[in-house]
Amino acid sequence: MSRAVEKAVKAVEVSSNVLEIKDSHGVINDWARETIAELTGVDDIPANSSFRVFERCATKAGMEVRGSWDRRTVPRVMHEVAQAAEMLIVERFLGSIGSLLPTSQPGSEKGILTPFTGLSLSGDGASHNNIQFSSRHITSVPADPTCCPKNSFIGVHPELNHKTATQLEGWKKIISEFCATHNEHPDAKCVVDPANVWQLARGYLGDHAADQKKLSVMLEAYRRDCDREIRGEDVFLSDDPQDEVERNQLLDEMLKEMLEKAGGLERWALLPPIERLKREKGVIREVQVALGEKAYQQLSQEEKDEIDFWVYTGCAMHKDLNAAKGGADRMAKSWEKEGRTPPISLMSKAQATATESGSAPKKGKGGRQSDRGGPKLTSLLGALVKNKNPKKGHQARFRVYCRKVLGFEILFPDTSNNRYQSHGYAATEIIHRRQLYTDFLLKVQGQKAMTGGLNHMEGNILIGLMDDATFTELQVMALYSQAISLPLAELVRAPHHQPRNGLDLSPDFDHLIDHIEKIIEDPNILIGPDVSSETATLDGQPWHNPEAISIILGDRDRYPHLKSALVEYFKGTLEAWRRFTRDLLNNPKLSAATPEQRYLAFRYPVNDHNEGALGFMRRITRAFPRLTFAQLNARLTCR
């Protein structure tokens, strides 16, 4: 007996140190599939290296690995992950926290859904390698308000163009495909009609481009038709004699119109069967929508407002981006308007040559506004020491120089790419370490002495760093970044376990506008003798870079135009903030919305999830150029 026990204990000890990749039937175990998905989707391990990485880690941990997987297994597992995600997302849409109530449906073994939650849509677009891509997310709102809304990644998909109609068709197609994947699965507990998903939609989050606002209007109209279609379905299937008469009358009218559009009965007969079926289904849907509209009109006004509630909002960080642009534009125009010497021109070599030859159009004494000033200098310096192309600029040389001079490396803000608040960060960094960048360029100049010295861009940066008017603009940009932009980013980017509803930011934007107005009326709040972060910053918290603020305040008497430039910049941002917060502050639909409506239309304050997906798409396609779009979306699903 004791020997049997010892043998059993020894077998357990051996098995506890063994990792079986496959079961007795040669099928990869679930834990191994999860490991493949995490290594590939989260850690970006190449398919042909994933098993070696796993085996090496397991061996170091004292585990024995039995079996293996090859590179062909990885995309198959990722395909399974994508399908499982689609199933989960559809169930989340209509089944958040027990809000799905399956009910019996005659002639169907499955159930049909009675939804109680809301959804909000969000999207963004970008071009890559001359191809337009769209990223989409859907936020599902659980029935229990104590639970956090779930943000679901729908996919990054290539588009033929960036037209609004194309984006709308993309939304319709993707939701239909997700529902089809769910309904065809053998474990599906219910049938999901895409119209049910659209009926739950309550709004759209995008940027402030005209096409996104138009897309929101078109999504709202399609969502309204889906709602009327569902309401008209009961009337369409009703046995009531009056309903039958109305239904048959509408069918006759629309069928007659369909035949006329086809060119008559003879031409109709020549159409392919699939085309005829498609048009007949369209007629039935139009009849259901018409019947649903009649049923809708019989409701009270409160019920109508509840059903049709839809609201569009723009990303809070896009608002800040546009406000910073508005401030920079107004500040740039104010130099010549007030008769002051503008920042030195930092034109490119081609523009400078054209200007000297007289072939370029005249844009004033300092050239074009975009060819000078603080934003131009931050762009040039970013292209030199933090270029998005690793083969360009002095990135490695600058890191080595910083390590030698400072003892640590500096990662300059990424102004070479489109990054929120990067120019404000860059202006603050230049003020903080102006001498470092000047000395670095002088060192480069010395090293190039035998070959002609600095090139045109390097020379522009050096003279920009030494120009007082340019440095004045940098100080203003840094002050706005420290006082407004960074506190705002912390305010709207709440932790994921405590998400803020983007529809509830109106008081915060009112406070922001009031704070900017106070600074315009009294610039000493930022640059006076008794400056305090408690009164200067938007949230009353300490400065993010107190060293840069100390430099600005210590040298403010050296720059006589700092106060006037600051006032003009903040006036420009104020105009932009008032324009880009109309979706929240001057929206009568949102002002009249109930707390329940706001909750059902929950959306995150920022569109970072779509921006991040597009950024990941660009990065991963550079690393894995042969990766398919299906595999790309599977990887994004794991994140």
Secondary structure per residue as TSV (DSSP state, phi and psi in degrees):
chain	resnum	aa	ss	phi	psi
A	1	M	-	360.0	-44.0
A	2	S	H	-65.7	-35.1
A	3	R	H	-67.7	-36.8
A	4	A	H	-65.3	-40.7
A	5	V	H	-65.0	-45.0
A	6	E	H	-60.9	-38.9
A	7	K	H	-65.8	-42.1
A	8	A	H	-65.2	-42.2
A	9	V	H	-62.7	-41.7
A	10	K	H	-65.0	-38.5
A	11	A	H	-64.1	-40.0
A	12	V	H	-65.7	-41.7
A	13	E	H	-62.5	-39.4
A	14	V	H	-68.1	-44.7
A	15	S	H	-66.8	-28.5
A	16	S	H	-70.4	-18.3
A	17	N	T	-103.0	10.7
A	18	V	E	-115.7	132.9
A	19	L	E	-110.5	111.0
A	20	E	E	-90.0	115.1
A	21	I	S	-68.8	-38.0
A	22	K	B	-121.9	155.5
A	23	D	-	-84.7	-171.6
A	24	S	T	-66.4	-18.7
A	25	H	T	-95.0	3.6
A	26	G	S	82.7	13.9
A	27	V	-	-94.9	134.5
A	28	I	B	-64.5	131.0
A	29	N	-	-66.7	158.9
A	30	D	H	-62.7	-40.3
A	31	W	H	-63.4	-34.6
A	32	A	H	-69.4	-36.2
A	33	R	H	-63.8	-42.1
A	34	E	H	-63.2	-38.7
A	35	T	H	-64.2	-42.3
A	36	I	H	-61.1	-44.5
A	37	A	H	-63.1	-40.5
A	38	E	I	-71.0	-43.3
A	39	L	I	-62.8	-39.6
A	40	T	I	-83.0	-48.5
A	41	G	I	-81.0	-35.0
A	42	V	I	-94.5	-43.7
A	43	D	T	-99.3	-2.3
A	44	D	-	58.0	35.5
A	45	I	-	-76.2	129.8
A	46	P	-	-59.4	152.4
A	47	A	T	-60.0	-38.3
A	48	N	T	-79.8	-1.5
A	49	S	T	-116.7	-9.6
A	50	S	H	-63.2	-42.3
A	51	F	H	-68.8	-39.7
A	52	R	H	-61.2	-40.8
A	53	V	H	-63.4	-45.6
A	54	F	H	-63.7	-45.2
A	55	E	H	-63.3	-40.4
A	56	R	H	-64.2	-42.9
A	57	C	H	-66.3	-41.8
A	58	A	H	-65.5	-40.0
A	59	T	H	-63.7	-42.7
A	60	K	H	-62.9	-27.9
A	61	A	T	-85.7	2.6
A	62	G	T	84.0	20.7
A	63	M	-	-103.4	147.4
A	64	E	E	-100.0	127.3
A	65	V	E	-101.6	124.9
A	66	R	E	-114.1	124.3
A	67	G	-	94.8	180.0
A	68	S	-	-162.8	174.8
A	69	W	-	-133.4	155.0
A	70	D	-	-109.1	-179.3
A	71	R	T	-67.9	-23.3
A	72	R	T	-75.8	-22.3
A	73	T	H	-69.7	-34.1
A	74	V	H	-60.2	-54.0
A	75	P	H	-62.6	-29.2
A	76	R	H	-66.9	-42.8
A	77	V	H	-65.0	-41.0
A	78	M	H	-65.1	-33.8
A	79	H	H	-64.2	-40.9
A	80	E	H	-63.2	-38.8
A	81	V	H	-61.3	-43.2
A	82	A	H	-63.3	-42.0
A	83	Q	H	-66.8	-40.5
A	84	A	H	-63.5	-37.5
A	85	A	H	-65.0	-40.6
A	86	E	H	-61.6	-42.3
A	87	M	H	-60.5	-46.8
A	88	L	H	-63.5	-41.0
A	89	I	H	-64.8	-44.6
A	90	V	H	-64.5	-41.3
A	91	E	H	-65.7	-32.0
A	92	R	H	-69.6	-38.0
A	93	F	H	-55.3	-50.4
A	94	L	H	-110.2	1.9
A	95	G	H	-131.9	28.2
A	96	S	G	-65.7	120.6
A	97	I	G	50.8	52.4
A	98	G	G	73.2	20.4
A	99	S	-	-85.0	-3.0
A	100	L	-	-87.4	128.1
A	101	L	-	-120.5	90.6
A	102	P	-	-64.6	131.6
A	103	T	E	-126.2	154.1
A	104	S	E	-69.7	145.9
A	105	Q	E	-130.0	125.8
A	106	P	T	-56.2	133.2
A	107	G	T	82.2	9.6
A	108	S	E	-137.1	135.3
A	109	E	E	-79.9	-20.2
A	110	K	E	-91.8	-167.4
A	111	G	E	-119.6	169.6
A	112	I	E	-116.3	157.0
A	113	L	-	-102.9	144.1
A	114	T	-	-116.1	97.9
A	115	P	-	-80.4	148.6
A	116	F	-	-129.1	-7.7
A	117	T	-	-98.5	179.1
A	118	G	E	-122.0	162.9
A	119	L	E	-132.6	150.1
A	120	S	E	-131.2	142.0
A	121	L	E	-101.0	153.6
A	122	S	E	-149.5	150.3
A	123	G	E	-161.3	165.3
A	124	D	E	-158.8	160.4
A	125	G	E	-133.4	156.8
A	126	A	E	-159.4	156.7
A	127	S	E	-105.6	144.4
A	128	H	E	-147.3	123.6
A	129	N	T	54.3	42.0
A	130	N	T	63.9	22.1
A	131	I	E	-119.1	134.7
A	132	Q	E	-86.0	129.6
A	133	F	E	-119.6	148.0
A	134	S	E	-126.7	132.2
A	135	S	E	-106.8	140.6
A	136	R	E	-136.5	141.6
A	137	H	E	-134.7	155.0
A	138	I	E	-129.9	128.5
A	139	T	E	-98.3	118.5
A	140	S	E	-98.8	135.9
A	141	V	E	-103.4	118.0
A	142	P	-	-70.2	157.9
A	143	A	S	-67.9	-28.5
A	144	D	S	-90.1	112.9
A	145	P	T	-63.3	-16.9
A	146	T	T	-77.8	-11.6
A	147	C	S	-94.2	149.5
A	148	C	-	-77.4	139.9
A	149	P	-	-60.4	151.4
A	150	K	E	-109.2	125.9
A	151	N	E	-96.2	117.4
A	152	S	E	-108.2	129.8
A	153	F	E	-80.0	124.4
A	154	I	E	-95.9	-29.1
A	155	G	E	140.0	159.7
A	156	V	E	-108.7	120.6
A	157	H	E	-129.6	142.1
A	158	P	E	-73.0	144.6
A	159	E	E	-122.8	151.9
A	160	L	S	-66.6	-34.5
A	161	N	-	-158.3	-178.8
A	162	H	-	-104.4	21.6
A	163	K	-	-68.6	151.3
A	164	T	H	-63.0	-39.7
A	165	A	H	-62.4	-38.3
A	166	T	H	-65.5	-40.6
A	167	Q	H	-64.6	-39.8
A	168	L	H	-63.1	-45.9
A	169	E	H	-62.7	-33.5
A	170	G	H	-63.2	-43.8
A	171	W	H	-60.1	-47.4
A	172	K	H	-62.3	-43.5
A	173	K	H	-65.3	-44.2
A	174	I	H	-66.3	-44.5
A	175	I	H	-65.1	-38.2
A	176	S	H	-63.8	-40.4
A	177	E	H	-67.0	-39.7
A	178	F	H	-62.3	-45.0
A	179	C	H	-64.6	-38.3
A	180	A	H	-64.7	-41.7
A	181	T	H	-60.4	-41.8
A	182	H	H	-65.4	-47.7
A	183	N	H	-67.7	-30.8
A	184	E	H	-82.6	-9.1
A	185	H	S	-75.1	136.5
A	186	P	T	-65.0	-21.7
A	187	D	T	-94.5	5.7
A	188	A	-	-64.6	131.2
A	189	K	-	-89.0	-9.0
A	190	C	S	-160.0	165.4
A	191	V	B	-96.1	128.4
A	192	V	-	-109.0	118.3
A	193	D	-	-90.5	129.5
A	194	P	H	-52.8	-30.5
A	195	A	H	-62.8	-32.3
A	196	N	H	-64.4	-38.9
A	197	V	H	-65.0	-46.6
A	198	W	H	-64.6	-32.6
A	199	Q	H	-64.2	-27.9
A	200	L	H	-79.5	-17.7
A	201	A	E	-64.5	138.6
A	202	R	E	-130.3	5.1
A	203	G	E	168.4	176.9
A	204	Y	E	-139.4	139.1
A	205	L	E	-117.4	126.3
A	206	G	E	-150.9	-162.4
A	207	D	-	-89.1	-169.0
A	208	H	S	-100.2	17.9
A	209	A	-	-70.9	152.8
A	210	A	H	-62.4	-35.7
A	211	D	H	-67.7	-30.2
A	212	Q	H	-73.4	-35.9
A	213	K	H	-67.3	-39.5
A	214	K	H	-65.9	-39.9
A	215	L	H	-60.8	-39.9
A	216	S	H	-60.8	-40.8
A	217	V	H	-63.8	-41.5
A	218	M	H	-70.6	-37.8
A	219	L	H	-63.8	-40.2
A	220	E	H	-62.7	-42.0
A	221	A	H	-65.3	-42.3
A	222	Y	H	-68.1	-38.6
A	223	R	H	-63.0	-38.1
A	224	R	H	-64.4	-41.0
A	225	D	H	-63.9	-38.8
A	226	C	H	-64.8	-38.8
A	227	D	H	-63.4	-44.0
A	228	R	H	-67.5	-33.4
A	229	E	H	-63.1	-43.2
A	230	I	H	-66.6	-40.7
A	231	R	H	-67.7	-34.4
A	232	G	H	-79.1	-15.0
A	233	E	H	-64.5	-39.3
A	234	D	H	-63.7	-40.5
A	235	V	H	-68.6	-37.7
A	236	F	H	-63.9	-35.6
A	237	L	T	-94.2	2.9
A	238	S	-	-70.6	147.7
A	239	D	-	-95.5	3.3
A	240	D	-	-66.1	130.9
A	241	P	H	-56.8	-39.3
A	242	Q	H	-66.7	-39.7
A	243	D	H	-66.0	-37.2
A	244	E	H	-64.3	-41.4
A	245	V	H	-63.4	-45.1
A	246	E	H	-65.2	-42.8
A	247	R	H	-62.3	-46.9
A	248	N	H	-64.9	-35.2
A	249	Q	H	-65.3	-45.3
A	250	L	H	-64.5	-40.8
A	251	L	H	-61.4	-43.5
A	252	D	H	-62.6	-43.0
A	253	E	H	-64.6	-44.9
A	254	M	H	-76.1	-31.5
A	255	L	H	-67.3	-38.5
A	256	K	H	-63.8	-42.8
A	257	E	H	-64.6	-37.1
A	258	M	H	-63.9	-42.7
A	259	L	H	-66.5	-37.0
A	260	E	H	-64.8	-40.9
A	261	K	H	-65.4	-31.7
A	262	A	H	-76.2	-13.5
A	263	G	T	99.0	18.5
A	264	G	S	106.5	171.4
A	265	L	H	-64.9	-37.0
A	266	E	H	-65.8	-44.4
A	267	R	H	-68.3	-33.8
A	268	W	H	-59.9	-40.5
A	269	A	H	-66.7	-22.6
A	270	L	H	-82.5	-13.1
A	271	L	S	-69.4	148.8
A	272	P	-	-60.7	147.8
A	273	P	H	-56.0	-37.5
A	274	I	H	-64.6	-39.6
A	275	E	H	-66.8	-41.0
A	276	R	H	-63.6	-42.3
A	277	L	H	-63.2	-39.9
A	278	K	H	-62.0	-44.0
A	279	R	H	-70.1	-35.4
A	280	E	H	-65.9	-39.7
A	281	K	H	-63.8	-37.4
A	282	G	H	-62.4	-38.6
A	283	V	H	-65.0	-43.5
A	284	I	H	-61.8	-40.5
A	285	R	H	-65.4	-40.7
A	286	E	H	-62.7	-37.7
A	287	V	H	-65.7	-42.9
A	288	Q	H	-64.0	-40.3
A	289	V	H	-63.2	-42.7
A	290	A	H	-64.2	-42.5
A	291	L	H	-67.1	-38.5
A	292	G	H	-65.8	-36.0
A	293	E	H	-63.0	-39.1
A	294	K	H	-66.2	-41.2
A	295	A	H	-65.7	-36.4
A	296	Y	H	-64.4	-40.3
A	297	Q	H	-64.8	-17.9
A	298	Q	T	-84.2	-4.2
A	299	L	S	-83.0	165.6
A	300	S	-	-74.9	164.3
A	301	Q	H	-64.5	-36.4
A	302	E	H	-63.6	-41.5
A	303	E	H	-66.0	-38.8
A	304	K	H	-63.2	-44.3
A	305	D	H	-62.7	-37.1
A	306	E	H	-67.2	-41.2
A	307	I	H	-70.1	-42.0
A	308	D	T	-92.8	9.3
A	309	F	-	-63.0	123.7
A	310	W	-	-152.8	135.3
A	311	V	E	-141.6	138.2
A	312	Y	E	-103.3	137.9
A	313	T	E	-137.4	155.2
A	314	G	E	-101.4	156.8
A	315	C	-	-61.6	134.4
A	316	A	H	-64.2	-34.0
A	317	M	H	-75.6	-28.1
A	318	H	H	-65.9	-35.7
A	319	K	H	-60.7	-46.5
A	320	D	H	-64.7	-38.7
A	321	L	H	-60.4	-47.0
A	322	N	H	-68.0	-33.8
A	323	A	H	-65.8	-42.4
A	324	A	H	-63.4	-38.7
A	325	K	H	-63.8	-43.1
A	326	G	H	-61.8	-39.9
A	327	G	H	-65.7	-42.6
A	328	A	H	-64.9	-40.0
A	329	D	H	-63.8	-45.1
A	330	R	H	-67.9	-39.8
A	331	M	H	-63.6	-40.3
A	332	A	H	-63.9	-37.5
A	333	K	H	-73.7	-23.9
A	334	S	H	-72.7	-22.0
A	335	W	H	-62.3	-56.1
A	336	E	H	-73.2	-31.6
A	337	K	H	-61.4	-36.3
A	338	E	T	-98.2	8.5
A	339	G	T	74.2	25.4
A	340	R	-	-101.6	155.6
A	341	T	-	-69.9	120.4
A	342	P	-	-75.5	169.2
A	343	P	-	-57.7	152.9
A	344	I	-	-65.3	146.7
A	345	S	B	-69.5	135.8
A	346	L	-	-123.3	44.0
A	347	M	-	-65.9	154.8
A	348	S	-	-68.1	169.6
A	349	K	H	-62.6	-41.1
A	350	A	H	-66.3	-42.0
A	351	Q	H	-66.7	-39.8
A	352	A	H	-64.6	-40.8
A	353	T	H	-63.9	-42.7
A	354	A	H	-65.8	-37.0
A	355	T	H	-68.0	-42.0
A	356	E	H	-65.9	-34.0
A	357	S	H	-81.8	-10.2
A	358	G	T	84.4	6.7
A	359	S	-	-87.4	-10.2
A	360	A	S	-94.0	143.7
A	361	P	-	-66.6	145.7
A	362	K	-	-76.6	135.4
A	363	K	-	-125.5	25.7
A	364	G	-	105.0	178.7
A	365	K	T	-64.9	-36.0
A	366	G	T	-99.6	11.6
A	367	G	-	82.3	-168.2
A	368	R	-	-65.9	149.3
A	369	Q	G	-62.5	-32.4
A	370	S	G	-75.3	-7.9
A	371	D	G	-99.1	16.0
A	372	R	B	-156.2	172.7
A	373	G	H	90.0	-177.4
A	374	G	H	-59.6	-49.9
A	375	P	H	-60.2	-35.2
A	376	K	H	-67.5	-40.9
A	377	L	H	-67.5	-41.4
A	378	T	H	-63.8	-35.8
A	379	S	H	-65.9	-45.1
A	380	L	H	-64.9	-44.1
A	381	L	H	-67.9	-36.0
A	382	G	H	-63.8	-39.3
A	383	A	H	-66.8	-24.8
A	384	L	H	-85.0	-45.4
A	385	V	H	-111.4	-4.3
A	386	K	S	-150.8	62.0
A	387	N	-	-79.2	142.9
A	388	K	S	-66.6	-20.3
A	389	N	S	-96.6	111.8
A	390	P	T	-63.9	-12.4
A	391	K	T	-88.9	-4.6
A	392	K	S	-112.4	161.0
A	393	G	S	78.9	-170.7
A	394	H	S	-113.4	44.4
A	395	Q	H	-65.5	-52.4
A	396	A	H	-65.2	-41.6
A	397	R	H	-62.3	-40.0
A	398	F	H	-67.8	-38.8
A	399	R	H	-63.8	-42.8
A	400	V	H	-62.6	-41.6
A	401	Y	H	-62.9	-44.1
A	402	C	H	-63.6	-40.5
A	403	R	H	-63.8	-35.6
A	404	K	H	-75.2	-40.3
A	405	V	H	-84.1	-44.4
A	406	L	T	-100.9	-23.0
A	407	G	S	92.1	-1.1
A	408	F	S	-151.7	162.5
A	409	E	-	-90.7	152.6
A	410	I	-	-117.3	128.1
A	411	L	-	-100.2	103.8
A	412	F	-	-65.3	144.2
A	413	P	-	-53.5	144.2
A	414	D	-	-82.9	65.4
A	415	T	T	-73.3	-14.9
A	416	S	T	-69.9	-23.6
A	417	N	S	-107.6	171.7
A	418	N	-	-82.9	101.0
A	419	R	-	-130.0	131.6
A	420	Y	T	-57.6	133.7
A	421	Q	T	64.9	11.1
A	422	S	H	-65.9	-35.4
A	423	H	H	-70.5	-35.2
A	424	G	H	-66.3	-42.9
A	425	Y	H	-59.3	-44.5
A	426	A	H	-64.5	-42.0
A	427	A	H	-61.1	-41.8
A	428	T	H	-63.9	-41.3
A	429	E	H	-64.7	-42.2
A	430	I	H	-63.9	-42.1
A	431	I	H	-63.1	-41.5
A	432	H	H	-65.7	-38.6
A	433	R	T	-130.7	47.1
A	434	R	H	-59.0	-42.9
A	435	Q	H	-67.4	-33.1
A	436	L	H	-61.1	-46.7
A	437	Y	H	-70.5	-35.1
A	438	T	H	-64.5	-46.2
A	439	D	H	-64.5	-36.6
A	440	F	H	-63.0	-43.8
A	441	L	H	-67.5	-36.9
A	442	L	H	-65.3	-35.3
A	443	K	H	-67.0	-42.3
A	444	V	H	-61.4	-39.8
A	445	Q	H	-62.0	-41.4
A	446	G	H	-65.1	-38.1
A	447	Q	H	-70.0	-24.3
A	448	K	T	-98.9	10.8
A	449	A	G	-57.7	-36.7
A	450	M	G	-77.7	-14.7
A	451	T	G	-113.4	14.6
A	452	G	T	108.9	1.4
A	453	G	S	83.2	-160.3
A	454	L	S	-64.9	148.1
A	455	N	-	-78.6	-178.8
A	456	H	H	-63.0	-44.2
A	457	M	H	-67.6	-43.3
A	458	E	H	-61.7	-39.8
A	459	G	H	-64.7	-39.6
A	460	N	H	-60.3	-43.1
A	461	I	H	-63.2	-42.0
A	462	L	H	-64.6	-45.1
A	463	I	H	-71.9	-28.3
A	464	G	H	-66.7	-38.5
A	465	L	H	-66.3	-25.2
A	466	M	T	-97.0	-3.0
A	467	D	-	-88.9	126.1
A	468	D	H	-66.1	-41.3
A	469	A	H	-65.2	-41.2
A	470	T	H	-63.5	-42.1
A	471	F	H	-67.0	-31.3
A	472	T	H	-61.3	-43.7
A	473	E	H	-64.8	-38.0
A	474	L	H	-61.5	-39.7
A	475	Q	H	-63.8	-42.0
A	476	V	H	-64.4	-44.7
A	477	M	H	-61.2	-40.1
A	478	A	H	-66.7	-41.0
A	479	L	H	-63.3	-42.4
A	480	Y	H	-64.7	-41.2
A	481	S	I	-62.0	-45.2
A	482	Q	I	-73.4	-34.5
A	483	A	I	-89.6	-31.1
A	484	I	I	-119.8	-58.7
A	485	S	I	-62.9	-52.1
A	486	L	H	-66.9	-43.9
A	487	P	H	-60.6	-36.3
A	488	L	H	-64.5	-42.4
A	489	A	H	-60.2	-41.3
A	490	E	H	-66.8	-31.0
A	491	L	H	-70.7	-44.6
A	492	V	H	-88.2	-21.4
A	493	R	S	-96.2	71.8
A	494	A	-	-74.6	158.4
A	495	P	-	-58.8	152.4
A	496	H	T	-64.9	-27.8
A	497	H	T	-80.9	-8.6
A	498	Q	S	-134.4	61.3
A	499	P	-	-69.4	145.2
A	500	R	-	-98.0	143.5
A	501	N	-	-78.7	125.3
A	502	G	G	-62.5	-16.9
A	503	L	G	-81.5	-8.1
A	504	D	G	-104.7	20.3
A	505	L	-	-91.7	0.3
A	506	S	H	-55.5	-47.5
A	507	P	H	-60.3	-35.6
A	508	D	H	-67.8	-40.2
A	509	F	H	-72.3	-32.5
A	510	D	H	-61.5	-43.8
A	511	H	H	-64.4	-40.6
A	512	L	H	-61.7	-46.1
A	513	I	H	-63.7	-41.4
A	514	D	H	-61.6	-40.6
A	515	H	H	-66.5	-40.8
A	516	I	H	-64.5	-40.4
A	517	E	H	-62.0	-38.8
A	518	K	H	-64.6	-40.1
A	519	I	H	-67.1	-37.5
A	520	I	H	-63.8	-41.7
A	521	E	H	-70.4	-33.9
A	522	D	-	-139.3	86.8
A	523	P	T	-62.2	-16.9
A	524	N	H	-64.4	-13.9
A	525	I	H	-59.1	-31.5
A	526	L	H	-103.8	-34.1
A	527	I	H	-128.4	19.0
A	528	G	S	-82.5	-177.9
A	529	P	T	-72.8	-22.7
A	530	D	T	-119.7	52.6
A	531	V	-	-74.3	134.8
A	532	S	-	-134.7	138.5
A	533	S	H	-64.5	-24.2
A	534	E	H	-63.9	-32.3
A	535	T	H	-104.9	-17.7
A	536	A	H	-87.8	-38.3
A	537	T	S	-86.3	159.3
A	538	L	S	-63.7	-37.0
A	539	D	S	-104.5	1.4
A	540	G	S	73.5	12.1
A	541	Q	-	-92.5	167.5
A	542	P	-	-60.9	158.0
A	543	W	-	-62.5	147.4
A	544	H	S	-75.6	-29.5
A	545	N	-	-134.8	81.0
A	546	P	H	-63.6	-27.5
A	547	E	H	-64.1	-44.0
A	548	A	H	-64.7	-40.0
A	549	I	H	-63.7	-40.1
A	550	S	H	-62.6	-38.4
A	551	I	H	-65.6	-43.0
A	552	I	H	-62.6	-47.4
A	553	L	H	-68.8	-33.5
A	554	G	H	-71.9	-27.9
A	555	D	T	-107.4	12.2
A	556	R	G	-63.0	-27.8
A	557	D	G	-73.5	-18.4
A	558	R	G	-77.8	-14.5
A	559	Y	-	-121.5	91.7
A	560	P	T	-65.9	-20.7
A	561	H	T	-98.9	11.4
A	562	L	H	-63.7	-44.3
A	563	K	H	-65.5	-46.1
A	564	S	H	-65.7	-39.5
A	565	A	H	-65.4	-38.5
A	566	L	H	-62.8	-44.7
A	567	V	H	-63.0	-44.3
A	568	E	H	-64.6	-40.8
A	569	Y	H	-62.3	-46.6
A	570	F	H	-69.1	-30.9
A	571	K	H	-64.4	-40.5
A	572	G	H	-64.3	-40.6
A	573	T	H	-67.7	-35.3
A	574	L	H	-63.5	-43.9
A	575	E	H	-60.3	-42.7
A	576	A	H	-68.1	-41.1
A	577	W	H	-63.4	-40.9
A	578	R	H	-64.1	-34.4
A	579	R	H	-75.0	-40.0
A	580	F	H	-92.2	1.1
A	581	T	T	-107.2	12.4
A	582	R	H	-63.4	-28.8
A	583	D	H	-65.4	-20.6
A	584	L	H	-111.4	-42.8
A	585	L	H	-86.0	-26.8
A	586	N	S	-123.5	41.0
A	587	N	-	-111.3	101.8
A	588	P	H	-61.1	-33.0
A	589	K	H	-64.3	-41.3
A	590	L	H	-73.5	-35.1
A	591	S	H	-64.3	-34.0
A	592	A	T	-89.5	-0.9
A	593	A	-	-71.6	144.4
A	594	T	-	-82.1	162.4
A	595	P	H	-57.2	-34.9
A	596	E	H	-66.1	-40.5
A	597	Q	H	-66.2	-40.7
A	598	R	H	-63.1	-38.8
A	599	Y	H	-67.1	-43.2
A	600	L	H	-65.7	-25.5
A	601	A	T	-99.7	24.6
A	602	F	-	-52.8	136.6
A	603	R	-	-148.8	154.1
A	604	Y	-	-69.9	150.3
A	605	P	S	-65.0	-26.3
A	606	V	S	-122.9	159.8
A	607	N	-	-102.2	33.0
A	608	D	H	-61.3	-33.0
A	609	H	H	-64.2	-38.9
A	610	N	H	-76.8	-38.8
A	611	E	H	-60.4	-42.4
A	612	G	H	-66.3	-38.2
A	613	A	H	-63.8	-41.2
A	614	L	H	-67.9	-38.1
A	615	G	H	-64.7	-40.8
A	616	F	H	-64.0	-38.9
A	617	M	H	-58.9	-44.5
A	618	R	H	-64.4	-42.1
A	619	R	H	-69.0	-44.2
A	620	I	H	-72.7	-31.3
A	621	T	H	-72.8	-25.5
A	622	R	H	-72.2	-38.7
A	623	A	H	-75.5	-35.4
A	624	F	-	-128.8	78.1
A	625	P	T	-63.7	-18.9
A	626	R	T	-94.3	4.4
A	627	L	-	-68.5	132.7
A	628	T	-	-79.2	162.7
A	629	F	H	-65.9	-33.6
A	630	A	H	-64.0	-42.4
A	631	Q	H	-69.9	-34.6
A	632	L	H	-60.2	-47.8
A	633	N	H	-67.4	-33.5
A	634	A	H	-63.3	-40.3
A	635	R	H	-66.3	-41.8
A	636	L	H	-65.1	-31.7
A	637	T	H	-63.4	-32.1
A	638	C	T	-73.8	-13.6
A	639	R	-	-88.2	360.0
